Amino acid sequence: MKTTFKFRLYPNKEQSQRLEFTLDKCKFTYNQLLDFLNKSKKIDKNKNQHHILKLKKENEGLNEVYSKVLQYENYRLFSNLKALAQSKKRGRIVGKLRFKGKGWFKTFSYNQSGFNISDEGKRYTILHLSKIGNIRMRIGNKQNRPKGEIKQITIKKTKTNKWFAFVISDEKFKKLKKTHKKVGIDLGLENYVYDSDGNHFDSPKYLRESEDRLKWLHRELSRKKKGSNNRQKAKLRLNIKEEHLKNQRIDFCHKLSNYYVKNYDFIAVEDLQIPNMVQNHHLSKSILDSSWSCFTQFMSYKVERTDKKLVWVNPNNTSQICSSCGRLVKKTLATRKHKCICGLNIHRDYNSAILILNRGIGKELPKYTLVETKPLLGNEQVMVRETRSHLR
């Protein structure tokens, strides 16, 4: 199983220039290959890749970039073309592939060769990239080092001018200890997670905390003249804040997903249709800030590394049906308690989590249907009937 590790790079000034140069030449190659593909009568991947040799003769700067890096741009081009075709099959309206402009090209890749990671160093080590040089890389503890065979390294530049290396290896992970525990998870806005064991975690609401600062930075950016250095500085300040917000969400989702994967062997979670949920404009900002997709995605790939199980459950009426008797108990969003005539009186999210677990393990609850009945007799009617029967 392939695994991706993310490490921060610390290039010097000369190395940064080489990285920028390689990024620019990869963008140029991608655009030229796309132009050649558009002019070709027949789509041929090998012929398109062979066009790189002609580009090298016409542009001497391409010879200063590792050949495999340029060849990967042809693979990226046809991968994007395949993704468009699949989207079209699903009924989506798609157009043609677009040329990459300035600021829209962020990555380049070394595939199979042209790289090497030194084993020396505890927290920092050296990443060697062909035709770029040896770059200082922060790798952390020995546990974070990729132990399998490294297949590919992708170099990425962020909006805050930071460089990262994404190392893909075929490392085999150790199986976690069996806990023989099952859990159902209800996702919400007030309680980010409420599980069937009664544990709940409050929603961090990072966007709400940073909202005023983000608005101020957006106003500062809008006041700067386009193309000026002050606008670039204001844009960088905004990007740094947005990156910090993104990192906060990712850190929270990693820690919470780790907790459930380590402590439970069976996890049941709602299969929420978030694009449909954000149509509610009163809650859309809070729903997007909660980043449920990020949390479930992290939990999904961590479960795949182990022999544990993650089950997706139909979310229909999970907040309305009683987890004990199966009756439909209608509630508004303001109603935070679940009270049923069967005697169950618990938090509504707790009830939902138990119901999600029951659905996940396939436990069927009794279904109650409305039956047409005659109206009950009042006290006076009962007395009249008893009197008449006594007289008879």
SEVO-446367 format. One record per residue (C-alpha): residue in three letters; x, y, z. Coordinates in Angstrom, 3 decimals. Example, Ala and Ser with C-alpha at 12.3 -4.5 7.8 and 13.67 -1.06 7.14 Angstrom:
REM SEVO-446367
(ALA; (12.300; -4.500; 7.800)),
(SER; (13.670; -1.060; 7.140)),
This chain:
REM SEVO-446367
(MET; (0.000; 0.000; 0.000)),
(LYS; (1.361; 3.399; -1.009)),
(THR; (1.732; 6.020; 1.703)),
(THR; (2.485; 9.728; 1.413)),
(PHE; (4.677; 11.627; 3.868)),
(LYS; (4.822; 15.421; 3.972)),
(PHE; (8.095; 17.157; 4.943)),
(ARG; (9.083; 20.828; 5.065)),
(LEU; (12.033; 21.968; 2.903)),
(TYR; (14.463; 24.746; 3.804)),
(PRO; (16.271; 25.719; 0.582)),
(ASN; (18.869; 28.508; 0.489)),
(LYS; (18.587; 31.432; -1.898)),
(GLU; (20.306; 29.666; -4.792)),
(GLN; (18.261; 26.500; -4.328)),
(SER; (15.031; 28.516; -4.171)),
(GLN; (15.904; 30.051; -7.529)),
(ARG; (16.536; 26.576; -8.976)),
(LEU; (13.194; 25.340; -7.631)),
(GLU; (11.413; 28.365; -9.111)),
(PHE; (13.209; 27.805; -12.421)),
(THR; (12.161; 24.130; -12.516)),
(LEU; (8.575; 25.053; -11.660)),
(ASP; (8.485; 27.635; -14.459)),
(LYS; (9.916; 25.209; -17.055)),
(CYS; (7.417; 22.520; -16.029)),
(LYS; (4.578; 24.991; -16.539)),
(PHE; (5.996; 25.902; -19.958)),
(THR; (6.291; 22.215; -20.931)),
(TYR; (2.737; 21.450; -19.791)),
(ASN; (1.304; 24.319; -21.838)),
(GLN; (3.323; 23.374; -24.918)),
(LEU; (2.215; 19.736; -24.670)),
(LEU; (-1.402; 20.828; -24.292)),
(ASP; (-1.068; 23.062; -27.372)),
(PHE; (0.467; 20.166; -29.350)),
(LEU; (-2.355; 17.865; -28.202)),
(ASN; (-5.020; 20.347; -29.299)),
(LYS; (-3.456; 20.594; -32.774)),
(SER; (-3.073; 16.826; -33.184)),
(LYS; (-5.704; 14.960; -35.153)),
(LYS; (-5.318; 11.832; -33.025)),
(ILE; (-4.710; 11.539; -29.290)),
(ASP; (-1.438; 9.639; -28.830)),
(LYS; (0.280; 9.710; -25.435)),
(ASN; (3.642; 8.415; -26.726)),
(LYS; (3.720; 10.842; -29.626)),
(ASN; (2.876; 13.683; -27.282)),
(GLN; (5.733; 12.714; -24.945)),
(HIS; (8.145; 12.466; -27.878)),
(HIS; (7.358; 16.143; -28.598)),
(ILE; (9.433; 17.019; -25.498)),
(LEU; (12.630; 16.268; -27.477)),
(LYS; (11.697; 18.947; -30.014)),
(LEU; (10.960; 21.395; -27.218)),
(LYS; (14.410; 20.767; -25.720)),
(LYS; (16.098; 21.599; -29.022)),
(GLU; (14.149; 24.844; -29.338)),
(ASN; (14.559; 25.847; -25.663)),
(GLU; (17.969; 25.237; -24.120)),
(GLY; (16.653; 25.997; -20.613)),
(LEU; (14.708; 22.711; -20.612)),
(ASN; (18.001; 20.785; -20.691)),
(GLU; (18.725; 22.129; -17.178)),
(VAL; (15.674; 20.249; -15.818)),
(TYR; (15.781; 16.530; -15.061)),
(SER; (14.238; 14.620; -17.984)),
(LYS; (11.884; 12.513; -15.849)),
(VAL; (10.396; 15.699; -14.375)),
(LEU; (9.457; 16.971; -17.848)),
(GLN; (8.090; 13.567; -18.886)),
(TYR; (5.841; 13.578; -15.824)),
(GLU; (4.084; 16.678; -17.188)),
(ASN; (2.839; 14.570; -20.096)),
(TYR; (1.506; 12.026; -17.585)),
(ARG; (-0.189; 14.865; -15.661)),
(LEU; (-1.765; 16.167; -18.861)),
(PHE; (-3.328; 12.837; -19.792)),
(SER; (-4.430; 12.243; -16.185)),
(ASN; (-6.339; 15.540; -16.311)),
(LEU; (-7.806; 14.516; -19.658)),
(LYS; (-8.992; 11.206; -18.176)),
(ALA; (-10.547; 13.013; -15.197)),
(LEU; (-12.520; 15.260; -17.564)),
(ALA; (-13.809; 12.238; -19.475)),
(GLN; (-14.965; 10.560; -16.267)),
(SER; (-16.743; 13.745; -15.140)),
(LYS; (-18.493; 13.909; -18.497)),
(LYS; (-19.711; 10.311; -18.106)),
(ARG; (-21.298; 11.285; -14.789)),
(GLY; (-23.400; 13.909; -16.584)),
(ARG; (-21.403; 16.988; -15.630)),
(ILE; (-20.865; 19.814; -18.086)),
(VAL; (-17.126; 20.008; -18.787)),
(GLY; (-15.023; 22.074; -21.146)),
(LYS; (-11.510; 21.734; -22.519)),
(LEU; (-8.289; 21.637; -20.540)),
(ARG; (-6.962; 25.109; -19.794)),
(PHE; (-3.464; 26.482; -20.097)),
(LYS; (-1.714; 27.139; -16.781)),
(GLY; (-1.098; 30.836; -16.089)),
(LYS; (1.127; 32.574; -13.584)),
(GLY; (0.456; 31.424; -10.034)),
(TRP; (-1.612; 28.392; -11.126)),
(PHE; (1.239; 25.896; -11.279)),
(LYS; (2.419; 24.765; -7.841)),
(THR; (4.035; 21.314; -8.138)),
(PHE; (6.537; 19.211; -10.063)),
(SER; (7.446; 15.546; -9.502)),
(TYR; (10.428; 13.221; -9.552)),
(ASN; (9.139; 9.794; -10.527)),
(GLN; (11.171; 6.608; -9.846)),
(SER; (14.615; 8.265; -10.071)),
(GLY; (16.526; 11.523; -9.704)),
(PHE; (16.213; 11.795; -5.907)),
(ASN; (17.763; 10.487; -2.723)),
(ILE; (17.092; 10.967; 1.017)),
(SER; (20.025; 10.789; 3.399)),
(ASP; (19.753; 8.600; 6.502)),
(GLU; (21.841; 11.004; 8.576)),
(GLY; (20.405; 13.486; 11.062)),
(LYS; (17.791; 13.197; 13.782)),
(ARG; (15.290; 15.975; 13.034)),
(TYR; (16.784; 17.273; 9.773)),
(THR; (18.198; 15.406; 6.825)),
(ILE; (19.243; 16.063; 3.216)),
(LEU; (17.049; 15.609; 0.153)),
(HIS; (19.025; 15.363; -3.071)),
(LEU; (17.196; 16.378; -6.259)),
(SER; (18.896; 15.929; -9.611)),
(LYS; (19.962; 19.240; -11.262)),
(ILE; (18.808; 21.183; -8.178)),
(GLY; (21.123; 20.017; -5.389)),
(ASN; (21.039; 18.984; -1.739)),
(ILE; (18.181; 20.645; 0.180)),
(ARG; (17.764; 20.664; 3.947)),
(MET; (14.585; 18.825; 4.929)),
(ARG; (12.886; 18.543; 8.299)),
(ILE; (11.917; 14.925; 8.830)),
(GLY; (11.146; 14.845; 12.569)),
(ASN; (11.528; 11.655; 14.576)),
(LYS; (12.795; 8.363; 13.192)),
(GLN; (9.227; 7.041; 13.295)),
(ASN; (8.248; 9.596; 10.642)),
(ARG; (10.874; 8.425; 8.158)),
(PRO; (9.590; 6.437; 5.166)),
(LYS; (10.807; 2.849; 5.625)),
(GLY; (9.642; 1.292; 2.366)),
(GLU; (10.877; 1.842; -1.165)),
(ILE; (10.358; 5.449; -2.285)),
(LYS; (8.430; 5.594; -5.548)),
(GLN; (7.977; 9.308; -6.117)),
(ILE; (8.688; 12.745; -4.644)),
(THR; (6.488; 15.747; -5.411)),
(ILE; (7.755; 19.251; -4.642)),
(LYS; (5.127; 21.895; -3.869)),
(LYS; (5.259; 25.633; -3.307)),
(THR; (2.513; 27.122; -1.120)),
(LYS; (0.934; 30.561; -1.309)),
(THR; (3.085; 31.619; 1.642)),
(ASN; (6.296; 30.830; -0.335)),
(LYS; (7.031; 27.646; 1.645)),
(TRP; (8.389; 24.509; 0.002)),
(PHE; (7.249; 20.984; 0.882)),
(ALA; (8.224; 17.503; -0.278)),
(PHE; (5.535; 14.796; -0.577)),
(VAL; (7.305; 11.438; -0.394)),
(ILE; (5.360; 8.428; -1.705)),
(SER; (6.542; 4.995; -0.527)),
(ASP; (5.193; 1.452; -0.344)),
(GLU; (5.602; 1.175; 3.424)),
(LYS; (3.703; -1.553; 5.260)),
(PHE; (2.073; -0.435; 8.494)),
(LYS; (1.853; -2.427; 11.675)),
(LYS; (-1.593; -3.669; 12.644)),
(LEU; (-3.137; -2.009; 15.686)),
(LYS; (-4.203; -4.014; 18.711)),
(LYS; (-7.767; -5.287; 18.747)),
(THR; (-10.081; -3.463; 21.150)),
(HIS; (-13.289; -5.398; 20.249)),
(LYS; (-15.263; -2.160; 20.652)),
(LYS; (-17.885; -0.674; 18.356)),
(VAL; (-18.970; 2.956; 18.085)),
(GLY; (-21.454; 5.080; 16.204)),
(ILE; (-20.562; 8.706; 15.456)),
(ASP; (-22.995; 11.584; 15.026)),
(LEU; (-21.568; 14.742; 13.436)),
(GLY; (-23.008; 18.097; 14.445)),
(LEU; (-22.400; 21.812; 14.774)),
(GLU; (-22.760; 22.327; 18.540)),
(ASN; (-21.034; 19.029; 19.351)),
(TYR; (-18.588; 18.260; 16.555)),
(VAL; (-18.771; 14.575; 17.464)),
(TYR; (-21.141; 12.717; 19.799)),
(ASP; (-20.569; 8.961; 19.915)),
(SER; (-22.619; 6.012; 21.134)),
(ASP; (-20.437; 5.668; 24.273)),
(GLY; (-21.555; 9.114; 25.448)),
(ASN; (-18.293; 10.893; 24.567)),
(HIS; (-18.632; 14.254; 22.875)),
(PHE; (-16.220; 16.877; 21.539)),
(ASP; (-17.172; 20.517; 21.083)),
(SER; (-16.853; 22.102; 17.659)),
(PRO; (-13.691; 24.288; 17.601)),
(LYS; (-15.233; 26.914; 15.232)),
(TYR; (-11.885; 28.172; 13.975)),
(LEU; (-13.447; 30.311; 11.246)),
(ARG; (-15.666; 32.163; 13.725)),
(GLU; (-12.611; 32.969; 15.855)),
(SER; (-10.622; 34.318; 12.875)),
(GLU; (-13.503; 35.925; 10.996)),
(ASP; (-12.859; 39.527; 12.089)),
(ARG; (-9.153; 39.286; 11.286)),
(LEU; (-9.864; 37.772; 7.858)),
(LYS; (-12.339; 40.540; 7.005)),
(TRP; (-9.782; 43.180; 7.953)),
(LEU; (-7.090; 41.541; 5.803)),
(HIS; (-9.477; 41.310; 2.844)),
(ARG; (-10.290; 45.017; 3.158)),
(GLU; (-6.585; 45.877; 3.314)),
(LEU; (-5.956; 43.848; 0.172)),
(SER; (-8.802; 45.486; -1.743)),
(ARG; (-7.399; 48.955; -0.994)),
(LYS; (-3.986; 48.242; -2.524)),
(LYS; (-3.199; 49.093; -6.116)),
(LYS; (-3.095; 46.075; -8.399)),
(GLY; (0.422; 45.081; -9.386)),
(SER; (2.076; 47.043; -6.571)),
(ASN; (4.492; 45.624; -3.986)),
(ASN; (2.149; 46.668; -1.165)),
(ARG; (-0.593; 44.531; -2.702)),
(GLN; (1.760; 41.544; -2.811)),
(LYS; (2.606; 42.062; 0.874)),
(ALA; (-1.087; 42.358; 1.808)),
(LYS; (-1.868; 39.214; -0.179)),
(LEU; (0.924; 37.346; 1.611)),
(ARG; (-0.444; 38.374; 5.034)),
(LEU; (-3.893; 37.106; 4.013)),
(ASN; (-2.445; 33.823; 2.717)),
(ILE; (-0.550; 33.275; 5.975)),
(LYS; (-3.747; 33.703; 7.996)),
(GLU; (-5.714; 31.384; 5.716)),
(GLU; (-2.943; 28.781; 5.882)),
(HIS; (-2.973; 28.963; 9.684)),
(LEU; (-6.743; 28.412; 9.677)),
(LYS; (-6.363; 25.423; 7.350)),
(ASN; (-3.629; 23.906; 9.527)),
(GLN; (-5.814; 24.264; 12.629)),
(ARG; (-8.608; 22.272; 10.992)),
(ILE; (-6.251; 19.574; 9.692)),
(ASP; (-4.582; 19.205; 13.096)),
(PHE; (-7.955; 18.832; 14.850)),
(CYS; (-9.219; 16.269; 12.314)),
(HIS; (-6.002; 14.228; 12.551)),
(LYS; (-6.101; 14.044; 16.333)),
(LEU; (-9.799; 13.174; 16.509)),
(SER; (-9.614; 10.541; 13.747)),
(ASN; (-6.584; 8.964; 15.443)),
(TYR; (-8.545; 8.687; 18.688)),
(TYR; (-11.374; 6.683; 17.100)),
(VAL; (-9.198; 4.472; 14.892)),
(LYS; (-6.982; 3.470; 17.831)),
(ASN; (-9.788; 2.847; 20.329)),
(TYR; (-12.450; 1.147; 18.184)),
(ASP; (-12.487; -1.793; 15.775)),
(PHE; (-15.868; -0.964; 14.216)),
(ILE; (-16.883; 2.613; 13.372)),
(ALA; (-20.251; 3.655; 11.941)),
(VAL; (-20.628; 7.183; 10.593)),
(GLU; (-23.284; 9.042; 8.617)),
(ASP; (-22.902; 9.293; 4.844)),
(LEU; (-23.729; 13.008; 4.730)),
(GLN; (-24.416; 14.782; 1.435)),
(ILE; (-22.648; 18.022; 2.356)),
(PRO; (-23.175; 19.808; -1.028)),
(ASN; (-26.922; 19.475; -0.446)),
(MET; (-26.690; 20.563; 3.199)),
(VAL; (-24.904; 23.840; 2.413)),
(GLN; (-27.932; 24.923; 0.380)),
(ASN; (-29.299; 26.043; 3.735)),
(HIS; (-27.714; 29.523; 3.776)),
(HIS; (-28.374; 29.966; 7.488)),
(LEU; (-26.037; 27.090; 8.357)),
(SER; (-23.741; 26.895; 5.321)),
(LYS; (-20.854; 28.817; 6.908)),
(SER; (-20.925; 26.691; 10.058)),
(ILE; (-21.178; 23.460; 8.046)),
(LEU; (-18.188; 24.350; 5.868)),
(ASP; (-16.206; 25.526; 8.907)),
(SER; (-16.784; 22.166; 10.602)),
(SER; (-14.887; 20.332; 7.788)),
(TRP; (-16.725; 17.024; 8.283)),
(SER; (-15.401; 15.744; 4.952)),
(CYS; (-11.835; 16.233; 6.142)),
(PHE; (-12.512; 14.282; 9.333)),
(THR; (-14.235; 11.354; 7.601)),
(GLN; (-11.578; 11.261; 4.875)),
(PHE; (-8.761; 11.048; 7.425)),
(MET; (-10.605; 8.348; 9.338)),
(SER; (-11.247; 6.419; 6.123)),
(TYR; (-7.626; 6.208; 4.949)),
(LYS; (-6.371; 5.394; 8.471)),
(VAL; (-8.831; 2.503; 8.698)),
(GLU; (-7.572; 1.177; 5.345)),
(ARG; (-4.089; 0.770; 6.835)),
(THR; (-5.459; -1.538; 9.523)),
(ASP; (-7.811; -4.506; 9.675)),
(LYS; (-10.535; -2.393; 11.261)),
(LYS; (-13.847; -1.474; 9.655)),
(LEU; (-15.599; 1.780; 8.761)),
(VAL; (-19.276; 1.633; 7.757)),
(TRP; (-21.241; 4.429; 6.076)),
(VAL; (-24.834; 4.731; 7.291)),
(ASN; (-27.894; 6.307; 5.703)),
(PRO; (-28.458; 9.579; 7.631)),
(ASN; (-32.214; 9.673; 6.952)),
(ASN; (-34.128; 10.595; 10.165)),
(THR; (-31.248; 9.690; 12.490)),
(SER; (-32.135; 12.699; 14.646)),
(GLN; (-35.876; 11.918; 14.712)),
(ILE; (-36.148; 8.156; 15.302)),
(CYS; (-35.888; 6.737; 18.805)),
(SER; (-32.889; 4.431; 19.185)),
(SER; (-34.723; 2.313; 21.785)),
(CYS; (-38.136; 1.599; 20.287)),
(GLY; (-37.934; 2.907; 16.713)),
(ARG; (-40.764; 5.443; 17.034)),
(LEU; (-40.603; 8.689; 15.080)),
(VAL; (-40.188; 11.588; 17.534)),
(LYS; (-40.169; 14.823; 15.574)),
(LYS; (-37.871; 17.573; 16.851)),
(THR; (-36.732; 20.988; 15.667)),
(LEU; (-33.082; 22.069; 15.660)),
(ALA; (-33.701; 24.003; 18.875)),
(THR; (-34.828; 20.835; 20.692)),
(ARG; (-31.667; 19.347; 22.207)),
(LYS; (-33.332; 16.566; 24.227)),
(HIS; (-34.836; 13.351; 22.929)),
(LYS; (-37.951; 12.353; 24.902)),
(CYS; (-39.907; 9.304; 23.833)),
(ILE; (-43.039; 7.690; 25.294)),
(CYS; (-41.008; 4.508; 25.781)),
(GLY; (-39.196; 6.339; 28.603)),
(LEU; (-35.906; 7.184; 26.831)),
(ASN; (-34.763; 10.699; 27.790)),
(ILE; (-31.248; 11.542; 26.537)),
(HIS; (-29.401; 14.136; 24.443)),
(ARG; (-30.615; 14.103; 20.849)),
(ASP; (-27.071; 13.646; 19.448)),
(TYR; (-26.470; 10.738; 21.828)),
(ASN; (-29.676; 9.110; 20.589)),
(SER; (-28.550; 9.645; 16.985)),
(ALA; (-25.161; 8.075; 17.660)),
(ILE; (-26.763; 4.939; 19.132)),
(LEU; (-29.131; 4.712; 16.158)),
(ILE; (-26.199; 5.098; 13.725)),
(LEU; (-24.375; 2.232; 15.461)),
(ASN; (-27.505; 0.042; 15.296)),
(ARG; (-27.829; 0.733; 11.581)),
(GLY; (-24.138; 0.082; 11.059)),
(ILE; (-24.233; -3.385; 12.630)),
(GLY; (-27.542; -4.160; 10.891)),
(LYS; (-29.707; -4.214; 13.991)),
(GLU; (-33.337; -3.719; 13.007)),
(LEU; (-35.619; -1.745; 15.310)),
(PRO; (-39.401; -2.306; 15.437)),
(LYS; (-41.275; -0.111; 12.994)),
(TYR; (-44.434; 1.573; 14.235)),
(THR; (-47.203; 2.532; 11.814)),
(LEU; (-50.315; 4.577; 12.433)),
(VAL; (-53.485; 2.480; 12.746)),
(GLU; (-56.997; 3.912; 12.341)),
(THR; (-58.871; 3.525; 15.657)),
(LYS; (-62.271; 4.584; 17.063)),
(PRO; (-62.418; 7.530; 19.475)),
(LEU; (-62.302; 6.641; 23.181)),
(LEU; (-65.509; 6.986; 25.248)),
(GLY; (-65.758; 9.758; 27.788)),
(ASN; (-66.662; 9.139; 31.477)),
(GLU; (-70.263; 10.296; 30.999)),
(GLN; (-70.817; 8.004; 28.017)),
(VAL; (-69.438; 5.059; 29.966)),
(MET; (-71.819; 5.768; 32.903)),
(VAL; (-74.835; 6.044; 30.601)),
(ARG; (-74.023; 2.720; 28.932)),
(GLU; (-73.517; 0.966; 32.267)),
(THR; (-76.860; 2.371; 33.548)),
(ARG; (-78.756; 1.189; 30.449)),
(SER; (-77.275; -2.277; 30.657)),
(HIS; (-78.204; -2.450; 34.366)),
(LEU; (-81.836; -1.474; 33.651)),
(ARG; (-82.102; -4.201; 31.063)),
